[in-house]
Amino acid sequence: MEENPKKIYIDDFMSDEEESSSSPTKKKLDRQQYEENKSKFDLKKLISEFILKKEYFISHKTTSIFDDYDFEDKPAGKGSFGVVFKAHEKHTGLIRAIKQVMNENIKNYDGFMGEVAALKTLDHPNIIKLYEVYEDKDCVYLVQEFC
């Protein structure tokens, strides 16, 4: 049975070593073909560029927060920007603190969202975690860790 010259193996792209120490599978490729394709499929490079960041997992939703959370009637706290409520996530029962910020209290929307983006990146035991952001026509809701 004749070998398929189009086959490329993962091993072909996992090594930066010279041809003298190449794997048997690498020998199945024409050296020129290997060099042309190596930069396209260099798995080491792809893996090193693929870094998971915390902010990728914090969603920014425009759906109603009331579809996902049950708020307690009384606010847990109040500040200059808005009100904080204790709420229960409907599907899991987890308790969260939800900061409701009225759009009218946000003087610089881009600056505010820049601060929210910064909060998304933080992961420290002494900083309250941000889990989700909801936004509607009247408010921005920051779903945070309840302490």
C-alpha positions in Angstrom: 0.0 0.0 0.0 1.4 3.4 -1.0 1.8 6.1 1.7 -0.2 9.2 1.4 2.3 12.1 0.9 -0.2 14.7 2.1 -0.3 13.4 5.6 1.2 15.7 8.2 1.7 14.5 11.8 1.6 16.5 15.0 5.2 15.3 15.8 6.2 17.1 12.6 5.6 20.5 14.3 6.5 19.8 17.9 10.3 19.9 17.5 12.7 22.7 16.7 15.6 20.2 16.5 17.7 19.7 13.3 16.8 17.2 10.7 19.5 14.7 12.0 17.4 14.1 15.1 14.0 14.3 13.5 11.3 11.7 14.2 10.5 9.0 11.6 7.2 10.7 10.8 9.1 13.9 9.9 10.9 12.0 7.2 7.6 11.2 5.5 7.4 14.9 4.5 9.5 16.5 1.8 11.9 18.9 3.7 10.7 21.9 1.7 7.0 21.1 2.4 7.8 20.8 6.1 9.6 24.1 6.3 6.7 25.8 4.4 4.1 24.4 6.7 6.0 24.6 10.0 5.3 28.3 10.5 1.6 27.8 9.8 1.2 25.0 12.2 3.8 25.6 14.8 1.9 24.2 17.8 4.4 25.6 20.4 3.8 29.1 19.0 0.0 28.6 18.9 -0.1 27.3 22.5 2.1 30.1 23.8 -0.1 32.7 22.2 -3.3 31.2 23.5 -3.5 32.5 27.0 -6.8 32.3 28.9 -7.5 35.4 30.9 -10.1 35.8 33.6 -11.9 38.6 31.8 -12.8 36.2 29.0 -15.1 34.4 31.4 -17.0 37.4 32.8 -20.0 37.9 30.6 -21.6 41.3 29.8 -25.3 40.6 29.2 -28.0 42.8 27.8 -30.8 40.4 28.9 -32.9 41.1 32.0 -31.0 40.4 35.2 -34.3 39.4 36.8 -34.4 36.3 34.5 -31.4 35.0 36.4 -31.5 36.4 39.9 -34.0 36.8 42.7 -33.4 40.1 44.6 -34.1 40.5 48.3 -36.6 43.3 49.0 -34.3 45.5 51.2 -31.0 46.9 49.9 -27.9 45.5 51.6 -26.2 48.9 51.2 -26.3 52.2 49.4 -23.5 54.4 48.0 -23.0 57.5 45.9 -23.2 55.4 42.6 -26.1 53.2 43.5 -27.6 50.5 45.6 -26.3 47.0 46.5 -28.8 44.1 46.8 -28.3 40.6 48.1 -29.6 38.2 45.4 -29.9 34.5 44.7 -28.9 33.0 41.4 -32.0 31.1 40.2 -30.3 28.1 38.7 -27.7 27.4 41.4 -29.0 29.2 44.5 -25.6 31.0 44.9 -25.8 34.2 46.9 -24.4 37.3 45.1 -24.1 41.0 45.8 -25.5 43.0 42.9 -24.6 46.6 42.6 -27.2 48.5 40.7 -25.8 51.7 39.1 -28.3 54.0 37.5 -27.1 55.3 34.1 -28.0 58.9 35.3 -25.3 58.5 37.9 -22.6 57.6 35.4 -21.0 60.8 34.2 -18.4 59.2 32.0 -19.7 56.0 30.6 -16.5 55.0 28.8 -14.5 55.7 32.0 -16.9 53.7 34.1 -16.7 50.7 31.6 -12.9 51.0 31.7 -13.1 50.5 35.5 -15.4 47.5 35.0 -12.9 46.1 32.5 -10.2 46.5 35.0 -12.3 44.8 37.7 -12.7 41.8 35.3 -9.0 41.3 35.3 -8.4 41.3 39.1 -8.1 38.1 41.0 -7.0 38.6 44.6 -8.3 37.4 47.9 -8.7 40.9 49.3 -10.6 42.2 46.2 -14.3 41.4 45.8 -14.7 39.2 42.7 -16.8 40.4 39.7 -18.8 37.5 38.1 -21.1 39.1 35.6 -22.2 42.5 34.2 -25.8 43.2 33.1 -26.9 46.3 31.3 -30.3 47.6 30.4 -31.6 51.1 29.3 -31.7 52.4 32.9 -29.0 50.6 34.8 -25.7 48.7 34.9 -25.7 45.7 37.3 -22.4 44.4 38.6 -22.8 40.8 40.0 -20.2 40.4 42.6 -19.1 38.1 45.4 -21.2 38.5 48.5 -19.0 38.9 51.7 
